[in-house]
């Protein structure tokens, strides 16, 4: 569906995207993750032909997006982080407005409203001003406005940022329903649990892809194993581990402390001896499979130390 070749974008001295090559398959959810400033939004804006690259090309459905901007834009929908809803228009007026922008006849929009309301659950609020909607409802309205012209490709820039967990789950259910209808979806996200839901993901760092593949394969392809320690008070124990001289980094989450290691057996033995000498009690010390978030933190830490 998308073929990106040697794509670069520079803003003054800042290299936002550098010599990037990527392919997105038709009918998949493709996730782009990375820290702030990695180039995620810039990449999506170039896919939507809003920004022109300094070098390289983007082909969507075998058409160069910059040679055929109007043809490609008719087939895609782009939803930025701050979607441009008109807050002084109602839910239904916003949908009609965006439909008419794409040249969809009013009669056809009226037919499509049934489907748009069905997946978004916005029909009870169709007369409510967009400015009076909750964050999650605004995001669903934004998606409905994107879909009114029946695109085959949807570009979403952190669509659930700042949205409550229930609304996030509902939003992703909508995306899976669209996937079942053959729509291709590219989404940037700061939530690694959301990235787990994608068919494939790309880790973007300083404008370059440093890891690409299925979430499961990325977790399994880490070159180190992981040991988890469960303790009652994790913060002081984390400090102790870092002071030991044997542990370079710790991932702390609640009562869990996780460490990447080359040798699980030796690491477990050291941890038991060391914590015992410091009179620290633990509930368990065991090998676990790294989560995607663990893998992401490890990959980024490695890049920053190069």
N, C-alpha and C positions, 0 to 999 in steps of 0.2 A: 504493500500500500504506500509506504514511504521509503525513499532511498536518498540518503544524505551522503554526499561525497566531498571530502576535504573542506569542510565548512569552517570558516573562521570569521569572527566579528571582533572588531577593536573599537574602543571608545577612547580616543586620545592615546594615552600610554597604557591603558588597561586592556589586556587581552581577555575578553569575556568568554569567547569560544575559540578553541585552537585546533585546526586540522582534524575536525571531527568526522568520523565515518560511522554510519548507523543505518540499519534497515528495520522497519516495523512491518510485521506480517499483517495481511488482511484478516480482520475478524479476531484480533487479540486486544487485551488490555495491556498496554506497555507503560511501565512506571519509570519515572526519572526521579532519582533521589540524590540529595547532596546537601552540603551545608549552605548557609546564606552566602551569596556571592559566587556560587559555583558556576552560574551561567544557565540555570534551568529556565528562568523566565525569558531570557534572551533567545534561547534555543526555540522555545515555543512561539515566540513572536516572529521569528524567521520562518518557522513552518507555516504560520498563518499569513506570510508575506507582508507583515506589518513593518518589519525591519529587513533591510537588504544586507546580505553578508558582504564582507570585504573580498573574500574569495570562496570558491566552492559552489555547490549546487544542491538544490532540494527538488526531488521529483515526487509528486503525489499522483498515484494512478498513471504512472509513466508520462506525466506532463511536468515540465519545468514550471515551478510555481511563479517565477518572476517573468517568464516569457508568456505565461497564460494566467495572469492573476485573477481575472474575472471568472474564467472557467473553473479554476480550482476553488475559488472562494464560494462558488455556488454549491460545492459538494462538501464543504467542511464547516464546522462551527467552532468558534474560539471563545472560551470563557476565561477572562483574566481574573486575577485575585480579587480585584475590586470591580465586579461586573456592573456595567452601566445601566442599571435599572432606573426608570424614571419614577421617583418616589411620590410624585404628585399625580401619577396615573394609577388606576386600579390594576389588580392582577391581570384581568382579562384585557384591559387596554394595552398593557405592556406586551402581551402575547401578540395581539393584533398589530401593534406598531412594528415589532420585529419581523413578523410575517410579511407585512406589506413592504418593508425594506428589501426583502428578498424576492419581491414580485409575486408572492403567493396571493391568489384572488381571495377576497373576503369569504366567499362561499366555501372555498377549500379550507381556509383557516377554521371556519365554523365546524366543519367535519372533523378536522384534526384535534379540535379542543377536547372531544370526547376521550381520545387516547391520551392526550397530555394531562388532563385532569385525573384520568384513571391511575397513571403511575405516580403522579405527584401528590395526590390527595388534596389538591388546592381548590377544588370546586366549591366547597363551603365558604371559601374566602375570595371568590372571584370578584366581588365588589369592594374588597378592602384595598385601601391605598398601599402600594408597595412599601412605602416608608413606615407603615404600621406593622409590618411582618417581623417575625422573629428571625434570627440569623439563619437557622436551618431552613425556614420557609423561603427566605430570600434566595438561598442557594438553589432550592428546588425550582423556584420561579425562573431564576437565571438559566437553569438547564432546560426548562420548558421553552423559554424564548430561543435558546440555541437550536432546539429540535423542531421548531415549527416549520422549517423548510425541508425537513427530512434529509439531513446530511448523512453521508456515508463515513465521515471521519469527524471525531470530536476531540478537540484539544482543550484540556482542563488544567489550569494553573492553580495548584493548591486549593481545590474547590471546597474542602472541608476545614480549612484553617479557621480556628476560633469557633467551630460549630460543636454543639454538645454531642456526647457519645451516641445517644439514641438517634439523633438526626444524621450523624455520620453513617451509622449502620443502615438507615433507611436510604440514604443517598447511594451507598454502594450496592444495595439491592436493585436500585433503579439501573445502575450501570451494568449489572449482570443481566438484567432483563434486556437491555439494549444490545449487549454482546450476543445474546441468543437470537437477536434479529439480524445479526451480521454486521453490526456497526463496529468500526475500528475506533479504539479509544486510546489516547495518549494522555497520561496524567502525571503531573508533578506533585509530590507530597512530602511533607515533613514528618509524617507518621509512618514509622517502619512497620507497624502492624497492618497498615493499609497496603504498603508495598508487598507484603506477603500475599495479598489477594490478586496481584497482577500475574499474568502469564509469564512475562519476562520483565526484568528491570535493568536499568543502567545506573551505576554509581558515577555521578559527575563530580569532578573535583578540579577547581581552577580551570574550567572550560574544557576538560578532557575526560573521556570515559576511562575509568580505571578498573571497572569490573562490569561484566555484562553476562546475563544468563537468567535461568529460572531461579526463583528464590531458594528452592530446595537445593539446587546444585551449588549455589554460592555458599550456602551454609556448610555443605559437605566438602567443598573444595578448599576450605581454610587449611593452611599448612601447619596449624597447631591445634592441639586438643584443648579442652577447657575443663577446669576444676571449679566447682562451686562450694563455698563454705556458708553454712547457715548459722548465724549467731544471734544473740538477743540484742546486742548493741553494736551495730555494724560500723558506725563512724570511727570510734577509737580503735577498733580492730583493724580497719583499713589503714589508719595512720601507722599502727604497729607493723603491719605487713610491708608498707613502703619503707619503713626504717630498717627492715631486716637486711637489706642489701641483696636479697635473693628474688625480690618481686619488683618489676619495673613499673607495672601499671595494674590497677584494680578497677573493675566495673562494679559499682555499688548500686543496688536497687532494693530498698526496704531492708530486710534482714539478710539479704543475699549479697555475697561478695564473690565475684567471678574473676578467674585468672586464666589467661592463655599460657600454655606450657608445651614444651617439646617432649616431656617425659612425665606422664601422669603418675606413675608409681613413685618416682623420686620426689615429685612435688607433694603428693599426699603425705609421704613419710616426713618430709621437711616440715610441712604445715602442722602435723600432729605434734612433733617434737617442739617446734618453736612456740606454738600457742600454749602447750602445756607448761613450758618454761616461763611464760608470761602470765600463767594462771588464768588463761582465757578458756571458758567452757564453750563448746560448740554442739550444735544439734546434729550436723552431718557434714562430711567432706566427701564429695563424690564427683565422678566425671559426668558431664552433661554435654549435650549437643548445643553448640552456640546458636542463639537466635539470629535473625537477620540484623537486628539492632546491634548485637554483640559484634557481628562480622563487620558491620558498617563502622563502628567505633574503632575496631582494630585496623581496618583498611585506611581510614582517615589518619589515625595516629601514625601509621607507618609512612604515609605520604608526607606528613608534616615533619617527620624526623629524617627524611632523605636529604 
